Amino acid sequence: MADMDIINIVLLVTFFVIFSVFFFFDLFKRNEKYAYLAYIILLVPINYLWYLSSINGSIFESVTSLIVFLIWFILLDLCLLRDLIFVYRKNKEFDDILLFLLLGLFVQLIISAIIPHLIIALQDDTTLFLFFFLPNIHLDPNLGLRLAFQIMATLMVALAIIPMILDIKDEEVSLPIIVLISVIFYLPFLYLGYVWFPEAMWVIAFLMCVVLFILLLIITKSS
């Protein structure tokens, strides 16, 4: 193993350890809300691993963009599960959780639009969607890897939307607000459509918004 590989491994492990500190931050019993920073700190080891995958001859050369993003989604889902179990279940506060999740996703989108232009090798196994270089889900030969990514992406959207549905169940919500909520979720639904059936992703996203709209009509009361 080359000296550079050893250095990269140590740095990568260090970044993941820093992430784990914030992931398990509540165990330190400091009564501070820094645990939410895990959504942001996670971007450091993930993008460092993505960078390492572009280095020819390194032990990370076989790591694809799909693997990198799959690891990211798995850890995001774990963060959401952590907060749903230990935060939302206790105080029903979900706004901060959703805010940091969306912030992490937004920052990563910006990174995925910039870094592949600086490191051309990262474009090899990605596809350009609008301005963003995303993993080539449907061209990866590993069916199990593709399915795992699709499941993790779907789980993340479900974990984000279910607490919102539970919060407004049996509450008085006006029709314009229901329409607004349904429209807001068009983007995550659009990504799910891209992940599963890219040829029909616009229609699938619209259908899911309609289903969400009907569900909200059923579980809420008129104001």
C-alpha positions as CSV (number, residue, x, y, z in Angstrom):
1,M,0.0,0.0,0.0
2,A,1.4,3.4,-1.0
3,D,2.1,6.0,1.6
4,M,-0.4,8.3,-0.1
5,D,-3.1,5.6,0.3
6,I,-2.3,5.3,4.0
7,I,-2.6,9.1,4.4
8,N,-5.9,9.2,2.6
9,I,-7.3,6.3,4.7
10,V,-6.4,8.1,7.9
11,L,-8.0,11.3,6.7
12,L,-11.1,9.5,5.6
13,V,-11.5,7.7,8.9
14,T,-10.9,10.9,10.8
15,F,-13.6,12.7,8.8
16,F,-16.1,9.8,9.5
17,V,-15.1,9.9,13.2
18,I,-15.9,13.6,13.3
19,F,-19.3,12.8,11.7
20,S,-19.9,10.1,14.3
21,V,-19.3,12.6,17.1
22,F,-22.2,14.7,15.9
23,F,-24.3,11.6,15.0
24,F,-24.0,10.5,18.7
25,F,-23.8,14.0,20.1
26,D,-26.8,13.5,22.5
27,L,-24.9,10.8,24.3
28,F,-22.6,13.5,25.6
29,K,-25.6,15.0,27.4
30,R,-24.6,18.6,26.7
31,N,-28.2,19.7,26.1
32,E,-27.2,21.4,22.9
33,K,-28.7,20.9,19.5
34,Y,-25.5,20.3,17.6
35,A,-26.6,16.8,16.7
36,Y,-28.3,18.2,13.7
37,L,-25.0,19.3,12.3
38,A,-24.4,15.6,11.4
39,Y,-26.4,16.3,8.2
40,I,-23.8,18.9,7.1
41,I,-20.6,17.4,8.6
42,L,-21.4,14.2,6.6
43,L,-20.7,16.0,3.4
44,V,-17.0,16.2,4.3
45,P,-16.1,12.4,4.4
46,I,-18.6,11.7,1.5
47,N,-17.1,14.2,-0.9
48,Y,-13.5,13.3,0.2
49,L,-14.3,9.7,-0.7
50,W,-15.8,10.9,-4.0
51,Y,-12.6,12.7,-4.7
52,L,-10.5,9.7,-3.8
53,S,-12.4,7.5,-6.3
54,S,-11.0,9.7,-9.1
55,I,-7.3,9.0,-8.2
56,N,-5.8,6.5,-10.6
57,G,-3.9,3.6,-9.0
58,S,-5.3,4.3,-5.5
59,I,-7.2,1.6,-3.5
60,F,-10.3,3.7,-3.9
61,E,-10.2,3.6,-7.7
62,S,-12.9,0.9,-7.9
63,V,-15.3,3.0,-5.8
64,T,-18.0,4.4,-8.1
65,S,-20.1,7.5,-7.7
66,L,-23.1,5.3,-7.1
67,I,-21.4,3.7,-4.1
68,V,-20.4,7.1,-2.7
69,F,-24.0,8.4,-3.0
70,L,-25.4,5.2,-1.6
71,I,-23.2,5.5,1.5
72,W,-24.4,9.1,1.8
73,F,-28.1,8.1,1.5
74,I,-27.6,5.3,4.0
75,L,-26.1,7.6,6.6
76,L,-28.7,10.3,5.9
77,D,-31.4,7.7,6.5
78,L,-29.7,6.7,9.8
79,C,-29.7,10.4,10.8
80,L,-33.4,10.7,10.1
81,L,-34.2,7.5,12.0
82,R,-32.1,8.8,14.9
83,D,-34.0,12.1,15.0
84,L,-37.4,10.5,14.5
85,I,-36.9,8.1,17.3
86,F,-35.1,10.3,19.8
87,V,-36.2,13.8,18.9
88,Y,-39.6,13.8,17.1
89,R,-41.1,11.0,19.3
90,K,-40.4,13.1,22.4
91,N,-41.3,16.7,21.4
92,K,-42.9,16.4,18.0
93,E,-40.5,19.0,16.6
94,F,-39.6,18.2,13.1
95,D,-38.8,21.6,11.6
96,D,-35.2,21.7,12.6
97,I,-34.6,18.2,11.4
98,L,-36.1,18.9,8.0
99,L,-34.2,22.2,7.7
100,F,-30.8,20.6,8.2
101,L,-31.7,17.7,5.9
102,L,-32.7,20.1,3.1
103,L,-29.6,22.2,3.8
104,G,-27.3,19.2,3.4
105,L,-29.1,18.1,0.2
106,F,-28.8,21.6,-1.2
107,V,-25.1,22.0,-0.4
108,Q,-24.4,18.6,-2.0
109,L,-26.3,19.6,-5.1
110,I,-24.1,22.6,-5.4
111,I,-21.0,20.5,-4.9
112,S,-22.1,18.0,-7.5
113,A,-22.5,20.8,-10.0
114,I,-19.0,22.2,-9.3
115,I,-16.6,19.5,-8.3
116,P,-16.9,17.3,-11.5
117,H,-16.0,20.3,-13.6
118,L,-12.8,20.6,-11.5
119,I,-12.1,16.9,-11.4
120,I,-13.0,15.7,-14.9
121,A,-12.6,12.0,-13.9
122,L,-15.7,12.3,-11.7
123,Q,-17.8,12.7,-14.8
124,D,-17.0,9.2,-16.1
125,D,-19.6,7.4,-14.1
126,T,-22.1,10.2,-13.6
127,T,-24.9,11.7,-15.7
128,L,-25.7,15.3,-16.1
129,F,-29.2,16.1,-14.9
130,L,-29.9,19.8,-15.4
131,F,-26.8,21.3,-13.9
132,F,-25.9,18.5,-11.5
133,F,-23.7,15.4,-12.0
134,L,-25.5,12.5,-10.4
135,P,-24.6,8.8,-10.2
136,N,-25.4,6.7,-13.2
137,I,-28.1,4.7,-11.5
138,H,-29.6,3.0,-14.5
139,L,-26.3,2.2,-16.3
140,D,-24.5,0.6,-13.4
141,P,-24.1,-3.2,-14.1
142,N,-24.5,-4.1,-10.5
143,L,-28.3,-4.7,-10.1
144,G,-28.1,-5.1,-6.3
145,L,-26.3,-1.8,-5.9
146,R,-28.9,0.0,-8.0
147,L,-31.7,-1.5,-6.1
148,A,-30.1,-0.6,-2.8
149,F,-29.7,3.0,-3.9
150,Q,-33.4,3.1,-5.1
151,I,-34.6,1.8,-1.8
152,M,-32.5,4.2,0.3
153,A,-33.6,7.2,-1.8
154,T,-37.2,6.2,-1.4
155,L,-36.8,5.6,2.4
156,M,-35.3,9.1,2.8
157,V,-38.3,10.8,1.1
158,A,-40.6,8.6,3.2
159,L,-38.8,9.5,6.5
160,A,-39.1,13.2,5.6
161,I,-42.7,13.2,4.6
162,I,-44.3,10.9,7.2
163,P,-43.7,13.1,10.3
164,M,-45.2,16.0,8.4
165,I,-48.3,14.0,7.6
166,L,-48.6,12.9,11.3
167,D,-48.2,16.5,12.4
168,I,-51.1,17.9,10.5
169,K,-53.4,14.8,10.9
170,D,-56.8,15.9,12.2
171,E,-55.6,19.6,12.2
172,E,-57.4,22.4,10.5
173,V,-55.6,23.1,7.2
174,S,-57.0,25.3,4.4
175,L,-57.1,24.1,0.9
176,P,-54.4,26.5,-0.4
177,I,-52.0,25.2,2.2
178,I,-52.7,21.6,1.2
179,V,-52.0,22.6,-2.4
180,L,-48.8,24.4,-1.4
181,I,-47.5,21.3,0.6
182,S,-48.2,19.1,-2.4
183,V,-46.4,21.3,-4.7
184,I,-43.3,21.6,-2.4
185,F,-42.9,17.8,-2.5
186,Y,-42.9,17.8,-6.3
187,L,-39.0,18.0,-6.4
188,P,-38.4,15.0,-4.1
189,F,-41.1,13.1,-5.9
190,L,-39.4,14.1,-9.2
191,Y,-36.1,12.6,-8.0
192,L,-37.8,9.4,-7.0
193,G,-39.3,9.2,-10.5
194,Y,-35.8,9.7,-11.9
195,V,-34.4,7.0,-9.6
196,W,-37.0,4.4,-10.5
197,F,-38.4,5.3,-14.0
198,P,-36.5,8.2,-15.6
199,E,-38.5,8.0,-18.8
200,A,-41.7,8.9,-17.0
201,M,-40.4,10.8,-14.0
202,W,-42.3,14.0,-14.6
203,V,-45.6,12.1,-14.8
204,I,-44.8,10.0,-11.8
205,A,-43.9,13.0,-9.7
206,F,-47.2,14.7,-10.7
207,L,-49.1,11.5,-9.8
208,M,-47.5,11.3,-6.4
209,C,-48.3,14.9,-5.7
210,V,-52.0,14.2,-6.6
211,V,-52.0,11.2,-4.2
212,L,-50.4,13.3,-1.5
213,F,-53.0,16.0,-2.1
214,I,-55.9,13.5,-1.8
215,L,-54.3,12.0,1.4
216,L,-54.0,15.4,3.0
217,L,-57.6,16.2,2.1
218,I,-58.7,13.0,3.9
219,I,-56.6,13.4,7.1
220,T,-57.1,17.1,7.7
221,K,-60.0,19.3,8.6
222,S,-61.3,22.4,6.8
223,S,-60.3,25.6,8.5
